[in-house]
Amino acid sequence: MTTKTDAARPPLTQLADDEALFRDSVYEFADREIRPLVREMDEHAKIPRELLNKLFDLGVMGIEIPEGFGGAGATFFHAALAVEAFSRVDPAIGVLVDVQNTLVINAVLRWGTDDVKRKYLPKLASGTVGAYALSEAGSGSDAFAMGTRAVADGDGFAITGRKLWITNGNEADLFIVFANANPAAGYRGITAFLVERGFAGFSVGKKEDKLGIRASSTCELLFESCRVPRANVLGEVGKGYKVAIETLNEGRIGIGAQMIGLAQGALDHAIAYTKERKQFGKAIAEFQAVQHQLARAATELEAARLLVYNAARLRDAGQPFLTEAAMCKIFSSEVAERVTSLAVNLFGGYGFVKDYPVEKLYRDAKIGQIYEGTSNLQLQTIAKQILD
Ligand SMILES: Cc1cc2nc3c(=O)[nH]c(=O)nc-3n(C[C@H](O)[C@H](O)[C@H](O)COP(=O)(O)OP(=O)(O)OC[C@H]3O[C@@H](n4cnc5c(N)ncnc54)[C@H](O)[C@@H]3O)c2cc1C
């Protein structure tokens, strides 16, 4: 039976006016300012600083930061919409915006003291790129087995160790760094710290040469007795595991958003191309086999979008979303792989070369099944919830 309340509830993909306006303005910006740079950024594996400045001017680098701190004062769902819209054009920019909002700012908003918020949120909203440093060479899926240590040192800590694979490492001026301050306590020693690029004993190391999302920097971070003031502990000493788990649970919704944007971008290209490309005297989109392939891709993408939007809306509503977030990430990353692969097929030989955009999206899609928890780890989370 449909109640009045049910009838009043908007459909999941129906956006409120402000959400639609925001999404459209981000997409228009991406289409105008980013699309012409995509190939060059991919080849040179670099995001120009001028583009970063424009992203800050657009207000997408501080989406959930309250207006009082210079942010947009919007919701997590807005952040997901922005990541989706950017990723439709360039998933490398999508992940830059994603890490800034759904991991770094998210963690500072939830765990930062008033002083930390006053100090760092205005910077993050206006020009400081953030990064989130959990993984190490020996600890990826088993992240809490980290070797980086924090030792109490006067009114602060000295951090020693190495982080690997850190997104935004090249551009960031502020790093959320996880280190164990009490290894005897196991994961209950893990502590989150806010490290500024200029802190003595900290340096950014090698940048990875990657298969996809090449413009997004992925760097090693080095800590040699890096002194961090106690005021820069994010949350409590020994509670860093909670900071990590809670932000990553939400962050993976952002990766879901990146993957549906990427898949939409590939589908846009495939539809446009198949309507233009002629073989056997007609557009290849007129062949029923091609139509069915496009229809299946659009259907899978719609299902993935519903999962991502639902997880993001659950999060904003303060409802449990752990299972839904894991489902949205695994499903949307698999859909992105399938849709981009189809797009390459439908472009024929042109899909295999860099002069056309789908080759890059195919490479970019692969990361969705790896970072912020591999697909096996997402399945583990889902299985634990449904078998509990
Ligand atoms: C481009 C890029 C950007 C990244 N950005 C960041 C970042 O900003 N910050 C950050 O902290 N990290 C980042 N990472 C790291 C990323 O989160 C890890 O690579 C990921 O968690 C996997 O860890 P691993 O590479 O050590 O693989 P491993 O953990 O060694 O996994 C290898 C394989 O074993 C499987 N496996 C492992 N354990 C299990 C298990 N228990 N059950 C079943 N299968 C299992 C995995 O699913 C995977 O297929 C990034 C990585 C990349 C490539």
The ligand as an ORCA input file, in Angstrom:
! r2SCAN-3c Opt
* xyz 0 1
  C      46.398      5.044     -8.162
  C      46.333      4.703     -6.716
  C      45.973      5.681     -5.805
  C      45.933      5.377     -4.423
  N      45.647      6.374     -3.533
  C      45.788      6.130     -2.200
  C      45.679      7.190     -1.243
  O      45.434      8.364     -1.590
  N      45.884      6.907      0.061
  C      46.165      5.635      0.496
  O      46.345      5.469      1.698
  N      46.266      4.610     -0.380
  C      46.086      4.820     -1.715
  N      46.214      3.789     -2.617
  C      46.502      2.456     -2.143
  C      45.343      1.473     -2.328
  O      44.312      1.780     -1.433
  C      45.893      0.049     -2.182
  O      46.678     -0.198     -3.334
  C      44.803     -0.977     -2.036
  O      44.152     -0.836     -0.803
  C      45.319     -2.393     -2.176
  O      46.441     -2.621     -1.396
  P      47.744     -3.321     -2.039
  O      48.085     -2.553     -3.251
  O      48.764     -3.435     -0.992
  O      47.237     -4.736     -2.470
  P      47.143     -6.052     -1.542
  O      46.461     -5.707     -0.272
  O      48.463     -6.695     -1.481
  O      46.147     -6.942     -2.405
  C      46.595     -7.726     -3.527
  C      45.458     -8.650     -3.932
  O      45.147     -9.528     -2.853
  C      43.774     -9.457     -2.535
  N      43.585     -9.632     -1.091
  C      44.288     -9.060     -0.079
  N      43.797     -9.428      1.099
  C      42.748    -10.248      0.847
  C      41.817    -10.958      1.650
  N      41.843    -10.873      2.983
  N      40.883    -11.702      1.035
  C      40.836    -11.790     -0.297
  N      41.667    -11.139     -1.120
  C      42.624    -10.377     -0.550
  C      43.332     -8.074     -2.990
  O      41.937     -8.035     -3.245
  C      44.160     -7.874     -4.254
  O      43.505     -8.460     -5.349
  C      46.213      4.070     -3.989
  C      46.555      3.083     -4.930
  C      46.635      3.384     -6.265
  C      47.044      2.311     -7.239
*
